Amino acid sequence: MAEPITVVLADDHPLMRDGIRATLTRDAGLRVVGEASDAYEALDLALTLRPRLLVLDLNMPGPPAAEVVRHLAGHRPGTRVLVLTAYDDDARVRELLDAGAGGYLVKDVSPAVVLRAARQVADGGTWFPGSLVERVAEGEALDEREQGVLRELAAGKTDAEIGAALYLSQRTVRRVLRDLSARWGADSRVDLAVRAVELGLGPKQP
C-alpha cells in the first residue's frame, strides 16, 4: 500500500482551516501532519516536517505567499505548494507562477476539486484555473506601449490625456486602441477598459 501524501495546512481563519482539513481527510491517501495560522509558522513546519504538499492561504500574517513559495523552491523543493485564495487575481497568479507554486485554487470550488488539485500538485503536476492562465499569457503578450495605453484607458483618460501621459501622439493612441479592438473583437472603449482590468492593468488601488 502506498504511503499517504503528507500535507501541512496553513490558514489564519480557524473555521476555514477546519473546513479544508475536513475536505482533505476525506481522501485516505492524504494525511494532514501539521497546521499553521501564519506564514512564518507555515514555512517553519514545511521545512521541519518536510511534507509532500503545503496548502497555503494567500493572505495571512507574515511574509507574502510568493516569498514562502520561493523559499521552499530553493530550500525544500520536495514540498509542493497549492495556494488557496478567496480572490480570482491575475497579478497574483503571475507572481505565484514565477515563484514556483504548483497550483492556485479559489476557495469557492467544490471539495472534489480541492482533492483533485491537492493530489495533482503533490504528484508533481500543476493546477491553475485555465481562464486565469490564459489571461496572464494574454497580458504578457502585450508590448510595453499597448500595456501603457490600456492602463491609462482603464484610468478613464481621453486619447489626448493618454498621449500626454505616454508621450505619444493622439494618432498613435487611436491606432493602438484600434488594433487592440480588432484583435479582441471589442466594440467600444468600455470593452477595452474592462479587458485591461481583467489583465491586471487597471488603476492601482491605494
C-alpha positions in Angstrom: 0.0 0.0 0.0 1.4 3.4 -1.0 2.4 5.9 1.7 -0.1 8.7 2.2 0.6 12.1 0.9 1.7 14.2 3.9 0.2 17.7 4.0 0.8 20.9 6.0 -2.3 23.1 6.1 -1.9 26.9 6.6 -4.8 29.3 7.0 -5.2 32.0 9.6 -9.0 31.5 9.9 -9.8 28.6 12.2 -13.2 27.8 10.6 -11.7 27.8 7.1 -8.8 25.7 8.2 -11.3 23.2 9.8 -13.2 23.0 6.6 -10.2 22.4 4.4 -8.9 19.8 6.8 -12.2 18.0 6.8 -12.1 18.0 3.0 -8.6 16.7 2.8 -9.2 13.9 5.3 -12.0 12.6 3.1 -9.2 11.1 1.0 -7.4 8.2 2.8 -4.4 8.9 0.6 -3.9 12.4 2.2 -2.7 12.9 5.7 -2.6 16.3 7.4 0.6 16.3 9.6 0.7 20.0 10.7 -1.3 23.2 10.7 -0.3 26.8 10.8 -2.1 30.1 11.3 0.5 32.4 9.8 3.1 32.3 7.0 6.1 32.1 9.4 4.7 29.0 11.0 3.8 27.6 7.6 7.3 27.9 6.4 8.8 26.5 9.6 6.5 23.5 9.5 7.2 22.8 5.8 10.9 22.9 6.5 10.7 20.8 9.6 8.0 18.2 8.8 9.0 18.0 5.1 5.5 17.3 3.7 4.9 16.5 0.1 2.3 19.3 0.0 1.8 22.7 1.6 -1.7 24.0 1.3 -1.1 27.7 1.8 -3.7 30.6 2.2 -2.7 33.5 0.1 -3.4 36.2 2.6 -2.0 35.5 6.1 0.1 37.4 8.6 3.8 37.1 7.9 5.7 37.1 4.6 3.8 37.1 1.3 2.8 33.7 -0.1 5.1 34.2 -3.1 8.1 34.6 -0.7 7.2 31.4 1.1 6.9 29.6 -2.2 10.2 31.0 -3.5 12.0 30.0 -0.2 10.7 26.4 -0.4 11.6 26.1 -4.0 15.2 26.9 -3.1 15.4 25.0 0.2 12.8 22.3 0.1 11.9 21.6 -3.5 10.3 18.2 -2.4 7.4 20.1 -0.9 4.9 21.3 -3.5 2.7 24.3 -2.8 -1.0 24.7 -3.5 -2.2 28.2 -2.8 -5.8 28.9 -1.7 -7.4 32.3 -2.0 -10.8 34.0 -2.0 -9.8 36.2 -4.9 -9.5 35.5 -8.7 -6.5 37.7 -9.3 -4.4 37.5 -12.4 -1.5 39.5 -11.0 -1.2 37.1 -8.1 -1.3 34.1 -10.5 1.6 35.6 -12.4 3.6 36.2 -9.2 2.9 32.7 -7.9 3.8 31.1 -11.2 7.1 33.0 -11.2 7.8 31.9 -7.6 7.3 28.2 -8.4 3.9 27.4 -7.0 2.4 24.2 -8.2 -1.2 25.4 -8.0 -3.6 28.1 -7.3 -7.2 27.5 -6.2 -10.1 29.8 -5.4 -11.8 28.8 -2.2 -15.3 28.6 -3.5 -14.6 25.4 -5.6 -16.1 22.1 -4.6 -14.4 19.7 -2.2 -13.9 17.3 -5.0 -11.9 19.9 -6.9 -9.8 20.6 -3.8 -8.9 16.9 -3.5 -8.1 16.6 -7.2 -5.9 19.7 -7.1 -4.1 18.5 -3.9 -3.3 15.2 -5.4 -2.2 16.6 -8.8 0.1 19.2 -7.3 1.6 16.8 -4.7 2.3 14.3 -7.5 4.4 17.0 -9.4 1.7 18.4 -11.6 0.1 21.8 -11.7 -3.3 23.2 -11.1 -4.1 26.7 -12.3 -7.6 27.7 -13.5 -7.3 27.7 -17.2 -9.0 31.1 -17.7 -6.6 32.8 -15.4 -3.5 31.3 -17.0 -4.9 32.3 -20.5 -5.4 35.9 -19.3 -2.0 36.1 -17.8 -0.4 34.8 -21.0 -2.5 37.3 -23.0 -1.3 40.2 -20.8 2.3 39.2 -21.2 1.9 39.1 -25.0 1.2 42.9 -25.0 4.1 45.1 -25.7 5.0 48.0 -23.4 3.2 50.6 -25.4 0.0 48.6 -25.5 0.1 48.0 -21.8 0.6 51.7 -21.1 -2.2 52.7 -23.3 -4.6 50.2 -21.8 -3.5 51.2 -18.2 -4.3 54.9 -19.0 -7.6 54.0 -20.7 -8.7 52.0 -17.7 -8.0 55.0 -15.6 -10.6 56.9 -17.6 -8.4 59.1 -19.7 -9.1 60.5 -23.1 -6.9 59.9 -26.1 -5.3 63.3 -25.6 -4.6 62.6 -21.9 -3.2 59.1 -22.8 -0.9 60.6 -25.4 0.3 63.3 -23.0 1.0 60.7 -20.2 2.9 58.4 -22.5 4.5 61.0 -24.9 2.5 59.6 -27.8 0.5 61.4 -30.5 -3.3 61.0 -30.4 -3.0 59.4 -33.8 -0.7 56.7 -32.3 -3.0 56.2 -29.3 -6.0 55.7 -31.6 -4.1 53.3 -33.8 -3.1 51.2 -30.7 -6.7 51.1 -29.5 -8.0 50.3 -33.0 -5.5 47.4 -33.3 -6.4 46.0 -29.8 -10.2 46.3 -30.6 -9.7 44.3 -33.8 -7.5 41.7 -32.0 -10.0 41.1 -29.2 -13.3 41.9 -31.0 -14.0 44.8 -28.7 -16.9 47.0 -29.7 -16.1 50.1 -27.5 -13.6 51.8 -25.3 -15.5 50.4 -22.3 -14.9 46.8 -23.6 -11.2 47.6 -23.9 -11.1 49.1 -20.4 -12.8 46.1 -18.9 -10.3 43.8 -20.6 -7.5 45.9 -19.3 -8.7 45.5 -15.7 -9.1 41.7 -16.3 -5.4 41.7 -17.3 -4.3 43.4 -14.2 -3.8 46.8 -16.0 -6.4 48.7 -14.1 -5.8 51.6 -11.8 -3.7 50.8 -8.7 -5.6 50.6 -5.5 -4.5 53.0 -2.7 
